[in-house]
Amino acid sequence: MQLKYKSYWRKSGLKGKWGNIFLERLSKHNPKNVLEIGVFCGVTAKNTCEFLYKSNGNNFNYIGIDLFGGHQSEIKDEIEPTFLKDQKFSNPLKNLYYNFIIKENLNSIESVSKFLKSYKDNIRLIAGDTNKVLKEIDLKSIDFTFLDGGHSYQTVINDLTILYQSMKGQKKIILCDDYGKESFIPEVEKAINDFVKQNNLNLNLIENRFAEIIT
């Protein structure tokens, strides 16, 4: 299968080669049921659904969790990636189209739902803070998680702990962004290192950016 990450004229945290590397990890593990924490504008979600459809036909599920423009919980040390703070585009045509013509917030759940409408029967989008909503979701069928949501130490530890409760000993994949020097956030690195040590797990560093944990 030819793997090429598409940007779809929307913002994504996986620019350049990073989207292709993400798709390579999907291809290596070939999941059917994927959870993404931190959907942003839905670009990685759509690439993921396209991959899953090519691999499994309609026999796949995608769950995406994001604030979708809402407010995070009371955690005061939460770290917001700079690309989430506004919807200004370096490309003036994009800026004109999204901000002045259609006036659409690309991070809204309405916009992402519309963007993913081709896979509406296979997806579930959940608006909320994972410190509250993640424990309410049935995660038993999830094979592969892409963790790129809240970036505070407490949120990363919370997410990993809840995921591991449903995945322990099942050789499932948690791929964490912003770990290595190519996209480094110290709180993320510390939380992942502490979690891996506490649970005696192995960590694979992928291209000096992603931390891949096999449960």
Secondary structure, DSSP 8 states (H G I E B T S, - for coil): -------TTS--SS-THHHHHHHHHHHHH--SEEEEE--TTSHHHHHHHHHHHHHHTT--EEEEEE-TT----S-TT----GGGS----SSHHHHHIIIIIS---TTSHHHHHHHTGGGTTTEEEEES-HHHHGGGS--TT--EEEE-S--SHHHHHHHHHHHHHHHTTTT-EEEESS-SGGG--HHHHHHHHHHHHHTT--EEEETTTEEEEE-
